[in-house]
């Protein structure tokens, strides 16, 4: 059931993941990259995580990396799609992020890679994740956000203005990093941190990008979308507009994926308490004798290249 406040068609998302599950490996390069980055972040945390939840597991890429850790005794892989979850390691569960079936204080660690951007009630989902964590448990998530697919959005708008009677939502909306930390705080997480990393993927043309999005089960699932398939003339106009607006000298085009990384801890009395805003008497850069720079966004050291 969907409410009038819903943005995404959750049933359609599940059906698409079910359909793409068998061939997901050929298109899961972005998920695999984000899984590696999440696993790398855990290496910086000297803590044991005996019980782990991989939420929105897809085919289990994150779970396989975590299962290799010596401290992991229980791994639960959960996905909206039963067929995706069936490919993942550990205890497999078909579960909706908006209605988690887990008891309170079940896990030491909850991770989620590239799934939460399809959730209608993100604050509610984060609250449920927090409740499922043991005290002082860690949540580490990654979701599409910011300017993800901004080039495709603009190219489609240009194409529809040229050949259609009006513009329809063709690319899903994404959260902004400025809101991400606030969402973690609203959900009751302690020591919340949100940061962004940008991955740029090079494509031969916009059609190949759209094919990848379909293979990832990441195509537009906005409830207000046009239900009819994209017309051929609109598709061709989009490909032309994409090259006109963003084409590179070698004839290829870029596609932007902004990854929002969310980190928060389930509250515990042993945790460090942050100082009140404005109470510090010296900047960290002064203490370290270093030049102060913005943490801002991190860019992938090299663009991915897709055929």
N, C-alpha and C positions, 0 to 999 in steps of 0.2 A: 504494500500500500504506500502511496506517496501523498504528502500533504501539499497544500498550496504554497508552502514556503520552500519546498524542495527545488533544487537546481538541477540535479543529475538524475538520470533514469537508472536506478540501481539494478533493476531487472535486466535491462539491456546490457549493462556492464558485465553482469554475471554470464549472460548468454554468450557475449563476445569472447570472454575468457574461456568459457567451455569450448567454443568452436576453435579457438586458436591454441589451445593447450598442447595438442600433439606436435605442432610445428613451432612452438614458441622459441625453441633453442636457436633457430635460424635468425630470429629477430630480437633476441633478448640481450643484445650487446650493451645497451644502456643500463638495464637492470643489473647486469654482471659487473659493470664498472662501478655503479653506486654500491653494490654489495661489497666490493673490495674496499671502497673508501670507508664504509661503515665498520668493517672488520679492522681496518687500520686504526680508526679512532679508538676502538676498544683496547688496542695494544698499549695505549697511553694511560690506561686506567688499571692500577694495581689492585684489582679486586677479583674475587672468585664469583662465578655466576653458575651455580649448580642447576638451576631451573630457568629455562629460556623459552620465550614465546616469539615466534617469527610470524608477525601479523601482516596479512597481505602477501603471502609467501610466493605467489606465482608458482614457478616450477621448483622452488627450493634452493635457489642459488645462495642466498644469505645463510640459510640453515646448514648447508653443506660446509660452509666456511666455519660456522660456529661449532658444528658437531666435531670438528677436528681439534677443538680446544680440550685440554686435559680436564678442566674444571667442570665442563658441561656434563651433567648426569641425566637430565631430562630435557628433551627438545620437543616442543609442540609447534607444528606447522599449520597455520590456519589461513584459509583464503575464502573469498566470496564464492569462488568457482570450485565445485567438487572435483572437476577434472584436473584443474591446476594443482589442488592440494594433494591429489593422489600421486603426483610425481615427486613430491617433496619428501625429505627424510624425517625421521622421528615419528611421533604420534601425530597423525594427520586428521584435521578437523575442517569441515566446511562451516565457516562462520562469517557473519556480517559484522564489520567494524562498528556499526551503529547499535548492535545488540549482542555484545560479547557474552558467551556462555560460561565464563570462567569465574570461580569463586574468588572472593577477596583474598589478597595476600597469597597468591598462587605462585608468583614468579619473582626471581631475582633480577631478571633482565627481560625487557620487551623491546624488540626491534621491528621496524616497519620500513620497507624500501619501496618507494614509488607506488603507493596504493592510497594513502590518505587524501590525496588531492581529488579523489572521486567521492569523498564522504560528504553528505549533505550537512550533517550536524557534527562538524569537526570539534567544537568545544565539548560536546557530549561524548564523542568517541575518546577524546583525550582524558576526560574524567574517568571513563570506564577503564582505560588502560592504567591510569594511576591507581585505581582501586584494586586492579588485578595484581599489582606489584606488592611485594613484601616491603615493610618499612626499610628505607634506605636502598630500595631497588632502583634500577636505572632504566629510563626510557631513552632510546636512541632511534630517531626517525629521519627519513628523507622523503621529500615529496616535491613534485614539480611546482614551480612558482615563478613569481617575477615576470620576466619578459620571455618566458618559454614560448617558442613558436611565433614570436612577434612578426617575423618575416612572412610566414604563411598567412597569418591573420591579415596583414596589410595587403598582401598580394590578392587574397580572396576578395577583400573589400573593393580593391581597384577593379577586379574582374567583374564582380556583380554590379558595380556602378556602371560599367560599360555595356553589359549584355543582359542584365536582369532588371525587372521593374523596381527592385528594392534590395536592401542588404539584410541578410539573415545571420544569426549566430552560427558560424561554421567551426570555430575553434573554442574549446572550453575555457572558461575564466580560471585564473590561477591566483592563489594567495600571494600577498606581498610580504617581504621579510619584516617590514615594520609592524605587521600584525602578528607574526609568528610567536615572538617572545611573549606578547600579551596573552595569546591563547594558552600558552603553557602556564602562565601565572593564574589565569582564570580557572584552569583545570586543577590547580592546587599543587603543582610541581614546585619543589624547592630548587634553588640555584639554576633557574632556566637560562638556557643559552640558545640563540638562533643565529646561524650564519649561512652564507650563500656561496656556492661554487658554480661556475659557468662552464658548460661543456658545449663546444661548437662542433657540429658534424657537417662535413662537406658531402654534397650530393651532385650527381650529374644533372638532375632536374627535379622539379617539384613533384612529378608523378612518382618518382622513386621514394621521395620522402613520405608521401601519402601511403605508399605500399608498406613501408616500414611501420607507420603508425597503425595500420590495420593489423599487421602481423604481431605487433606488441599488444593488441587490444586496447589501444590508446586513442582511437578515433573519437570524434565528438559524440558525447552522450548527454548533452544538455536537453532537458525536457522540451524547451522551446525551439529546438532545432527544426529545420525542414525535414520532414519524414521522407520525401522523395530523394532518390540518389542525385548526386551532382550531375547536371547536364553536361554533355560532351563539349558544347561550345563554352560553357563556364569553366570546365576543367582546362581546356586549351588556353583560354584567356588568363586563367590563374598561372599556368606555366609560363606564359609570355610575360605577365606582369612581374612574376617572381624574378625572372632573369633581367628584366628592365630595371627593377628597383635594387636588386642585390647581386646581380651576376658579377663574377670575378673575371679577370683577364683570361684565365684558362677555360672559361665557359662554365665552370661549376658554380654552385650556390651554397651559402651557409645556412644552417638551421640551428637556432639557439635553444639550448635546454638549461634553464636555471634550476639548480637543485638546492632546495632549502633544507638544511640540516637542523634538527630539533633535538635538544638534550635537556633532560630534566630528571630530578631524583624524587622518589616518593619520600615525603617528610619523615625525619627521624630526629630525636633530641640530640644526637651526637653530631649533627651536621653543623658546619660553620654558618653563622648568621651574618648576612651582609650588613655593612654599615649603612646608616641612613644616607640618602642621597645628599651630596654636597658637604658631608662631614669630613672628607679627606683633606689633609693639609698639604699633601705633596703628590704630584702626578707620578705614576709608575715609571715613566720614561726618565724622570729626574733621578729616581732611586737607582735605576739600572745604568744611568749615564749614557742613554741611547737616544737616537732620534725618534720622535713620536710619529707614527704613521697610522692611517686609518686601517682597521681590520677589513672593512669593506667586503668586497666579493673576491673570490679566488677564481682565476681562469684556468681552464685545462691547459697544461703545458704544450699540448699539440692538438690540432683539430683531428677528430676522427674522420676517416675517409670511407665512405660507403660506395659500392659500385653503382 
